[in-house]
């Protein structure tokens, strides 16, 4: 039997995800988002500022998975980039 944190109990697992919403693109900031986008089939690219960029029309899928399936808090901000 192993002791310690499981993958589900990691401190990053429940950390807040920040999403900046632009005209056609969203920028996601948080832990373990690459794996989530792959699971959902959402295209994503690394952005120069360390964010993960994804298309605006797919951010609803990401929000639903983060809030309902993973119970992670999400902070949305509108940006003009």
VMD Tcl script that draws the C-alpha trace (Angstrom):
set ca {
  {0.00 0.00 0.00}
  {1.37 3.40 -0.95}
  {0.90 6.52 1.10}
  {0.73 10.12 0.02}
  {-1.27 11.99 -2.55}
  {-2.92 10.22 -5.43}
  {-3.26 11.85 -8.83}
  {-6.77 12.97 -7.91}
  {-5.60 14.50 -4.62}
  {-2.79 16.62 -6.00}
  {-2.87 20.28 -5.09}
  {-2.94 21.30 -8.77}
  {-5.94 19.04 -9.45}
  {-8.36 21.49 -7.83}
  {-6.49 24.71 -8.58}
  {-8.37 27.57 -10.20}
  {-8.20 27.78 -13.98}
  {-8.12 31.27 -15.46}
  {-9.61 31.70 -18.92}
  {-9.22 34.90 -20.90}
  {-11.87 35.15 -23.62}
  {-11.06 37.07 -26.79}
  {-12.92 37.53 -30.08}
  {-12.01 34.17 -31.60}
  {-9.51 32.65 -29.18}
  {-9.39 31.78 -25.48}
  {-6.25 31.58 -23.39}
  {-6.23 29.05 -20.56}
  {-3.95 29.25 -17.53}
  {-3.72 26.38 -15.07}
  {-2.35 22.94 -14.37}
  {-3.02 19.81 -16.43}
  {-4.90 21.54 -19.25}
  {-3.06 19.90 -22.16}
  {-4.31 16.48 -21.12}
  {-7.86 17.79 -20.71}
  {-7.89 19.35 -24.18}
  {-6.61 16.09 -25.68}
  {-9.32 14.09 -23.91}
  {-11.99 16.45 -25.23}
  {-10.55 16.63 -28.74}
  {-10.15 20.39 -28.48}
  {-7.27 21.85 -30.51}
  {-4.82 23.84 -28.41}
  {-1.50 25.55 -28.86}
  {1.03 26.96 -26.42}
  {0.98 30.74 -26.34}
  {4.10 32.88 -25.79}
  {2.96 33.96 -22.32}
  {2.68 30.39 -21.00}
  {-1.03 30.05 -21.66}
  {-2.72 27.41 -23.74}
  {-4.73 28.89 -26.62}
  {-7.90 27.25 -27.92}
  {-10.72 28.30 -30.26}
  {-13.58 30.28 -28.74}
  {-16.20 27.93 -30.18}
  {-14.82 25.01 -28.11}
  {-14.37 26.74 -24.76}
  {-17.85 25.64 -23.66}
  {-16.69 22.02 -23.75}
  {-13.65 22.93 -21.67}
  {-15.73 24.86 -19.11}
  {-18.22 22.02 -18.71}
  {-15.46 19.47 -18.16}
  {-13.57 21.67 -15.70}
  {-16.57 22.70 -13.62}
  {-18.74 19.57 -13.69}
  {-16.45 16.61 -14.23}
  {-13.33 17.87 -12.43}
  {-14.99 20.29 -9.96}
  {-12.34 22.96 -10.60}
  {-13.11 26.63 -10.08}
  {-12.89 28.73 -13.24}
  {-12.29 32.48 -13.51}
  {-13.43 34.03 -16.81}
  {-12.18 37.38 -18.06}
  {-13.00 39.15 -21.33}
  {-9.91 40.54 -23.06}
  {-9.29 42.62 -26.17}
  {-6.25 41.11 -27.86}
}
mol new
graphics top color blue
foreach p $ca { graphics top sphere $p radius 0.5 }
foreach p [lrange $ca 0 end-1] q [lrange $ca 1 end] { graphics top cylinder $p $q radius 0.2 }
display resetview
